[in-house]
Amino acid sequence: MERIIIVGAGFAGLRLAQDLINHPNYEIYLIDKQNYHQFQPLMYQVATARLEPASISFPLRKVFQKAKNVRIRIAEVSKINFDKKNINTTIGDFNFDHLVMSIGCTTNYFGNQNLKDYAYPMKTIPEAIQLRNRILQTFENALIAKNQDDLQSLLNFVIVGGGPTGVELAGALAEMKEYILPKDYPDKDFSKLKIYLLEGSPNTLSPMSEGSQKMSQKYLENLGVIVKTNTFVKDYDSEIVTLNSGEQIHSKNVIWAAGVIGNKVDGFKEDTLARGNRLIVNEFNEVKNFKNVYALGDIAYMETQAFPNGHPQVASVALQQASLLAKNFNRKTENKPLKGFKYKEKGNMATIGKRKAVVDLPKFSFQGKMAWFTWMFIHLMLILSIKNKLLIFMNWMISYFNNDSTLRIIMKPVVNRVKTKKTH
């Protein structure tokens, strides 16, 4: 039996392991830093207290309870030794016959240390909880702000990045301002709360159709969001956001959704890396200059005629690549020729608020209420468990009918206490 090590339990890694469950020829080791798979498209709803973290998190051991050939290991991979065909991790070394890298991406601050130190990212469940705590605590701090300048600095939320994450987060914050804050804080006027959405390109949702771009910006502006396109953040010192135009925004809440960069693992040479730390792969997702070493999803860079700059870093690409690689593993055992990857465009979508969404399908696009219901349906179908589907659906329905939720709890981290042994 050959051993396949999958590093990373994102969309690609999880799908590959699922498609190879109980395969008689392969022993699967799925290695991840966390013991759960996180559904990233709904991360912003955790950050804005619409969903609990458990609703979009799925324990890996629960997913593979019935799998006889899948082993879960919770560890960080520090180095890959290709000559020895093993990997070094925080819990020991593992040998492999086939290695699959599906380690995804992390937040890209484009070399700006101040932004890394002071802005709030939202790529992981812990980061989403941290942001939720910050947002909710800001509303509490606004009640006791000593002067007008401090108050306005607190109430200026600056979201950097006009992709789906930034657009959806801006819409959710705008709806909190309109529907929730007046009820939660009847003794405080939150009309001065301002939400800025900054985008470096000429349009929000730049990868989508022109109609979706224009409509998304219109929806945001109707909700009161201040949208600034062709705008870059030059610096942020925890108090003042400095823009490329020279304009300054006083803000204590900057949320960074402007870009990603591939996670790196020691062992790969520079000539295997493309822009953004993505691993260069061929049509079979095999990493350049390596045999039986693969990369899937966001970390994989595959140049094709249709995608000369690599495929978009979205879940549908990751899922399709993983499914094909699983089939190719089957073909190997049957001595059949392998098939190359061809991405089937499923479309793009984003929601901007209640009954407001944009959807681009391969042959047409649409916006509005129907797009919003489509967005809800597709995301529910992608959720792994029936229980989580029901929890999310119930939360959405409650929110739909009463414009409220009951999840606005500030969960502060516990301070670690060092216990010392008593001496007598």
C-alpha positions in Angstrom: 0.0 0.0 0.0 1.4 3.4 -1.0 1.3 6.4 1.3 -0.1 9.7 0.2 0.5 12.6 2.6 -1.8 15.6 2.1 -0.6 18.8 3.8 -3.6 21.1 4.4 -7.3 20.3 5.0 -8.7 23.2 3.0 -11.2 22.6 0.1 -8.6 20.8 -2.0 -7.0 18.6 0.7 -10.3 17.6 2.2 -11.9 16.7 -1.2 -8.9 14.6 -2.2 -8.9 12.6 1.0 -12.7 12.2 0.7 -12.4 10.9 -2.9 -9.8 8.4 -1.9 -11.6 7.0 1.2 -11.2 3.2 1.6 -9.1 3.0 -1.5 -7.3 -0.4 -1.2 -4.0 0.8 -2.7 -3.5 4.0 -0.7 -2.9 5.0 2.9 -3.8 8.6 3.4 -2.2 10.9 6.0 -4.1 14.3 6.2 -2.0 16.8 8.1 -3.2 20.2 9.2 -2.4 22.8 11.9 -6.0 22.7 13.1 -8.3 19.7 13.8 -11.1 21.2 11.7 -11.9 22.3 8.2 -13.1 25.9 8.0 -15.6 27.2 5.4 -13.9 30.4 4.4 -16.6 32.0 2.3 -18.8 32.6 5.4 -15.9 33.8 7.6 -17.2 37.4 7.4 -20.5 36.3 9.0 -18.6 35.0 12.0 -16.7 38.3 12.2 -20.0 40.3 12.2 -21.7 38.0 14.8 -24.2 36.5 12.3 -22.9 32.9 12.7 -21.1 31.0 15.4 -17.6 29.6 14.5 -18.9 26.1 15.0 -21.4 26.6 12.2 -18.6 26.9 9.6 -16.1 24.5 11.2 -16.1 20.8 10.7 -13.9 18.4 12.9 -11.7 16.4 10.6 -12.0 13.2 12.7 -15.8 13.4 12.4 -15.6 13.7 8.6 -13.4 10.6 8.4 -15.0 8.4 11.1 -15.9 5.7 8.6 -12.6 5.9 6.6 -10.3 2.9 7.2 -7.4 4.3 5.3 -7.3 8.0 6.4 -5.2 9.1 9.3 -5.5 12.6 10.8 -2.5 14.3 12.3 -2.6 17.8 13.8 0.8 19.3 13.2 2.8 22.0 11.4 5.1 20.9 8.6 8.5 22.6 8.9 10.5 21.0 6.1 10.3 18.6 3.2 13.2 16.3 2.5 12.7 15.2 -1.1 15.8 13.0 -1.2 14.6 11.0 1.8 10.9 11.3 0.8 9.8 12.4 4.2 8.6 15.5 5.9 9.5 17.1 9.3 6.6 18.2 11.5 6.1 19.4 15.0 5.1 15.9 16.1 7.7 13.9 14.2 8.7 12.8 10.7 6.6 11.1 8.1 7.6 9.2 5.0 5.7 9.4 1.8 5.3 7.8 -1.6 3.2 10.7 -2.9 3.1 14.2 -1.4 0.2 16.7 -2.0 0.6 20.3 -1.0 -2.8 22.1 -0.4 -1.5 24.6 2.2 -3.4 27.5 0.8 -2.6 31.2 1.3 -2.2 33.7 4.1 -2.8 37.5 4.3 -0.5 39.5 2.1 0.5 42.9 3.5 2.8 43.7 0.6 5.8 44.2 2.8 4.2 46.9 5.0 5.0 46.0 8.6 2.7 48.6 10.1 -0.3 47.1 8.4 0.7 43.7 9.6 1.0 45.0 13.1 -2.1 47.1 13.3 -4.7 46.0 10.7 -7.1 43.1 11.4 -6.9 40.1 9.0 -9.7 37.6 8.5 -8.3 34.4 6.9 -8.9 32.0 9.8 -11.5 31.2 12.4 -9.4 32.6 15.3 -8.8 35.8 13.3 -12.6 36.1 12.6 -13.3 35.7 16.3 -10.7 38.3 17.1 -12.3 40.7 14.7 -15.7 40.0 16.1 -14.5 40.9 19.5 -12.9 44.0 18.2 -16.1 45.2 16.4 -18.3 44.5 19.4 -15.9 46.1 21.9 -15.7 49.2 19.7 -19.4 49.8 20.2 -18.9 49.5 23.9 -15.9 51.9 23.8 -18.0 54.4 21.9 -20.3 54.8 24.9 -17.4 56.1 27.0 -15.4 58.0 24.5 -14.1 61.1 26.2 -14.1 63.5 23.2 -15.4 63.8 19.7 -12.1 63.0 18.0 -11.7 59.8 19.9 -15.3 58.8 19.1 -15.0 59.4 15.4 -11.7 57.5 15.2 -13.5 54.5 16.8 -16.5 54.8 14.5 -14.5 55.0 11.3 -14.2 51.4 10.0 -11.8 51.1 7.1 -12.0 47.9 5.0 -9.1 47.5 2.5 -9.9 45.4 -0.5 -12.9 45.4 -2.7 -13.1 41.7 -3.6 -15.9 39.5 -2.3 -14.6 39.4 1.3 -14.3 43.2 1.6 -17.7 43.8 -0.2 -19.6 41.3 1.9 -18.0 42.5 5.2 -18.8 46.2 4.3 -22.4 45.2 3.6 -22.8 43.3 6.8 -21.4 46.2 8.9 -23.7 48.6 7.2 -26.7 46.5 8.1 -25.5 46.3 11.7 -25.4 50.1 11.8 -29.0 50.3 10.3 -30.8 47.5 12.1 -28.9 46.3 15.2 -27.1 49.2 16.8 -30.2 51.4 17.3 -31.8 48.5 19.2 -28.8 47.4 21.2 -27.7 51.0 22.1 -30.9 53.1 22.3 -28.9 55.6 24.5 -26.3 56.2 21.8 -26.4 57.8 18.4 -24.4 55.8 15.9 -25.3 57.9 12.9 -21.7 59.0 12.7 -20.4 55.5 12.2 -18.7 55.5 8.8 -17.7 52.5 6.8 -15.0 53.0 4.1 -14.2 50.4 1.4 -10.9 51.0 -0.3 -10.1 49.3 -3.6 -7.0 49.7 -5.7 -8.6 48.9 -9.0 -11.2 51.0 -10.8 -14.1 48.8 -9.6 -15.3 46.7 -6.7 -15.4 42.9 -7.5 -12.9 43.5 -10.4 -12.9 39.8 -11.5 -16.7 39.9 -12.1 -18.8 41.3 -15.0 -19.2 45.0 -15.5 -22.9 44.8 -14.5 -22.0 43.1 -11.2 -19.2 45.6 -10.5 -21.5 48.6 -11.0 -24.4 47.0 -9.1 -22.2 46.0 -6.2 -21.0 49.5 -5.8 -24.5 50.9 -6.1 -25.7 48.5 -3.4 -22.9 49.5 -1.1 -23.4 53.2 -1.5 -27.2 52.9 -1.0 -26.3 51.2 2.4 -24.2 54.2 3.2 -20.7 52.7 2.6 -18.1 55.2 1.4 -16.5 53.4 -1.6 -13.1 54.7 -2.8 -11.7 53.0 -5.9 -8.2 53.5 -7.5 -7.2 54.0 -3.9 -4.2 52.3 -2.1 -3.2 52.4 1.6 0.4 53.7 1.9 0.6 53.4 5.7 -1.3 52.9 8.9 0.1 53.7 12.4 -2.9 52.3 14.4 -4.5 55.8 14.4 -4.2 57.3 10.9 -4.7 55.6 7.5 -2.6 57.4 4.9 -3.8 56.9 1.3 -1.9 57.2 -2.0 -3.8 60.5 -2.7 -2.4 62.0 0.5 -5.8 61.8 2.2 -5.8 60.7 5.8 -8.5 58.8 7.7 -8.5 58.7 11.4 -9.4 55.1 12.4 -8.8 52.6 15.1 -10.4 49.8 13.1 -8.7 48.8 9.8 -9.7 45.5 8.3 -7.3 44.0 5.7 -8.9 42.0 2.9 -6.6 43.2 0.1 -4.6 40.2 -1.0 -3.1 36.8 -0.3 0.3 35.2 -0.6 1.0 31.5 -0.6 2.2 29.7 2.5 5.8 28.5 2.3 7.3 25.3 3.5 11.1 24.8 3.6 12.4 22.5 1.0 11.1 23.9 -2.3 13.6 25.7 -4.4 13.0 29.2 -5.8 12.6 28.0 -9.4 9.5 26.1 -8.4 7.8 29.2 -7.1 5.7 31.7 -9.2 4.5 35.1 -8.2 2.7 35.1 -4.8 4.7 32.0 -3.6 2.5 29.7 -5.7 4.0 26.3 -6.7 4.4 25.9 -10.4 2.6 22.8 -11.6 1.9 21.0 -14.9 -1.5 20.0 -16.2 -1.5 17.0 -13.8 -0.9 19.3 -10.8 2.6 17.8 -10.4 5.1 20.4 -9.0 7.8 21.5 -11.4 11.0 19.3 -11.3 9.4 16.8 -8.8 7.9 13.4 -9.4 4.9 12.3 -7.2 4.8 15.8 -5.6 1.6 17.7 -6.3 0.1 21.1 -5.4 -3.7 21.9 -5.4 -5.9 24.9 -4.9 -4.7 28.4 -4.0 -1.1 27.4 -3.7 -0.9 25.8 -7.3 0.1 27.9 -10.3 -0.8 26.3 -13.6 -0.4 28.3 -16.8 -2.9 27.4 -19.6 -4.1 29.1 -22.8 -7.3 30.1 -21.0 -5.5 31.2 -17.8 -2.0 32.5 -18.8 -1.6 34.0 -15.3 -2.8 30.9 -13.4 -6.3 30.0 -12.2 -8.3 32.2 -9.9 -7.8 31.3 -6.2 -11.3 30.2 -5.5 -12.9 27.1 -4.0 -14.2 25.7 -7.3 -10.7 25.5 -8.8 -9.5 23.7 -5.7 -12.3 21.2 -5.7 -12.0 20.4 -9.4 -8.3 19.9 -9.1 -8.6 17.6 -6.1 -11.3 15.5 -7.8 -9.2 15.1 -11.0 -6.1 14.2 -9.0 -8.1 11.5 -7.1 -9.2 10.1 -10.4 -5.6 10.1 -11.7 -4.5 8.2 -8.6 -7.1 5.6 -9.6 -5.9 5.6 -13.2 -2.3 4.9 -12.0 -3.4 1.8 -10.2 -5.2 0.6 -13.3 -2.3 1.6 -15.6 -4.5 4.0 -17.5 -3.3 7.3 -19.1 -3.7 10.3 -16.9 -6.0 13.2 -17.7 -4.9 16.9 -17.7 -6.8 19.6 -15.7 -9.2 21.8 -17.5 -11.1 24.2 -15.4 -14.9 24.4 -15.9 -15.9 27.9 -14.9 -18.9 27.6 -12.5 -19.3 31.4 -12.0 -18.7 33.9 -9.3 -21.0 35.5 -6.7 -21.1 37.9 -3.8 -23.7 39.2 -1.4 -23.9 42.8 -0.3 -26.7 42.5 2.2 -30.3 41.4 2.6 -31.9 40.7 -0.8 -28.8 42.2 -2.5 -26.3 40.0 -4.3 -24.6 39.7 -7.7 -24.1 36.4 -9.6 -22.0 35.8 -12.7 -22.7 32.5 -14.5 -20.7 31.3 -17.5 -23.3 32.6 -20.0 -25.2 35.4 -18.1 -25.3 37.4 -14.9 -28.0 38.7 -12.7 -28.4 40.8 -9.6 -30.9 41.5 -6.8 -33.2 39.3 -4.8 -32.9 36.2 -7.0 -29.2 36.5 -6.9 -29.3 36.7 -3.1 -31.4 33.5 -2.9 -29.0 31.8 -5.4 -26.1 32.8 -3.2 -27.7 31.4 -0.1 -28.6 28.1 -1.8 -25.2 27.5 -3.3 -23.4 28.2 0.0 -25.8 26.0 2.0 -25.1 23.1 -0.5 -21.4 23.5 0.0 -21.6 23.2 3.8 -20.5 19.7 4.8 -22.9 18.4 7.4 -26.7 18.4 7.6 -26.6 19.8 11.1 -24.5 22.8 10.1 -26.8 23.4 7.1 -29.8 23.6 9.4 -28.0 25.8 11.9 -27.0 28.3 9.3 -30.4 28.2 7.6 -32.1 28.9 10.9 -29.8 31.8 11.7 -30.4 33.3 8.2 -34.1 33.0 8.5 -34.2 34.6 12.0 -32.1 37.4 10.7 -34.2 37.7 7.6 -37.5 38.2 9.5 -36.3 40.3 12.4 -33.1 41.9 11.2 -31.3 40.6 14.3 -29.2 37.8 15.8 -28.4 36.6 19.3 -24.7 36.0 18.8 -23.2 39.3 19.8 -21.0 37.9 22.6 -17.5 39.2 23.3 -15.3 36.2 24.0 -12.1 37.4 25.4 -9.1 35.0 25.4 -8.0 33.6 28.7 -4.7 34.8 30.0 -2.3 32.0 30.4 -1.2 31.5 34.0 2.2 29.9 34.7 2.0 27.6 37.7 5.1 27.1 39.7 5.8 24.3 42.0 5.7 25.2 45.6 8.9 24.7 47.6 9.0 24.0 51.3 
